[in-house]
Amino acid sequence: MFKNSNTNKRYYTLDYYYKQRYGKKVFKVSLNLNLTCPNIDGTKSYGGCIYCKNGSGEDKNLSLKEQFIKVKTLLHKKWPDAKYIAYFQANSNTYCSVNFLKEKVNEVLSYDNVCGINIATRCDCIKDDMLEYLKELNKKTDLVIELGLQTIKDETSKLINRAHTLKEFEDMYKILKDNNIKVVVHIINGLPYETKEDMINTVKYLNNLKIDGIKIHMLHILKDTPLEKLYKKEKFHVLTRKEYVDIVCDELEYLNEDIVINRITGDPHEEDLIEPFWLQKKFCVLNEIDKELVKRNTYQGKKC
């Protein structure tokens, strides 16, 4: 049995991490603060990342309390004793004033059974005063900063309009870790023109940084995005399900066994999806990954 698992999983799932840490079921509740990004508003670029469609997270027209209750109500009957992580997900959630974020954080920490905060942001959106606040917050609650990286190739990063460099990411990552703040990094497999070797190299790089956790996404092409236009124009290769499963299993082998796998695939809204359609069957993808790991007789960290 893989060390960080009490099931058939051969990688360190977020669910297992939460059960070990809190002794019970924990859910992340996605919350939308209606913020933006510096590559959307013109500070560094316009339009945002080419794959992005209006950010992600719960309904932005609802108040924070309404967003939270909407999710908790669905879960409470089955898991009445569950705890919750408030997850500020959509866009860059430190791209605001410290007072604004502090107000929102204090509000969600007052909700029943909230045990921590996850904040999704960019490496170029944590100014000195924000860093000081995060250091303070880290002493009060279970804080995780989720940094988008997507790839270590600056060439690809420029293509997808990230508008920051690998060096900027690395500098901020080191600052956060020097202050004992946990960091989860997001990557995307299948970005235009990237090879399998490119994707593996991104994971090897992150493993060497000793990240706390990782979210592995498959590139999905959504309607009404710049990525859709690029795909229709150039018809770049989109990974098949088998290719994706093979790459993820390779990546897991190069990730230390103590890195928490926060996500290993995605589930885009069906009505927005252009490609790949196999992403609609999320649990099939997860099962294929489990089967491939068994077939190879391998597990997370085997090649570390």
C-alpha angles and dihedrals in degrees: 000000000000110000098239098047139074094190135051091287115122094198135060106265125201090235091058091046092053093047091051092047100042104019093232145057115301127190130194113226113206113223130187119217093182093241129145139214133249090243090056104045098047099257089116102354143335134255099026127242109344094240096048124106114190095316123274139263135075127334107305092208091066124082118250090256092050092048091051096045091048091061098035092053090058093051104036099078093057097035107027093165097047123129126219139221113209105224118197095202117157117090121323112336098190091051090101141065119299090238092055094051093042091054092051094045093050090050096053093042087060091060118102116271097002106146103173151000130242116193120194114206148133129269091243095053102071109090124186096267091047090050090053090052092049090051089053093046092049089063092054105044145007099283127187125178114207111206122194113223104145094180141006091225110101088198091061092040089057091048092054091045098242088148095207134087134236089249091057089052094048093047093053093042090056092048091053093047092046085060093049094248114150115240130200115191127210121217133176125218118208100032112167113289095354117136128220087255090056091054093047090048090055090055093045090052092051092046089055089053089057095231118192096227145351139213113208114200132184113226109253123191112223130195118263096019130119087245090062090055092048092049094050090048101044105017093216116191117279115203117252118228091255092051091049093049091049092049094047091051090051090049093050090055089058095048119090113250092243095060108103114232099220094178135001103181139005140236112214121190109275094225091058099043122110098164148041101022093187088074088075088074098064097164091050088056092049091049092049090053091051091049094048092051090052092046090053092041087230140127144185112306098014093130097040 
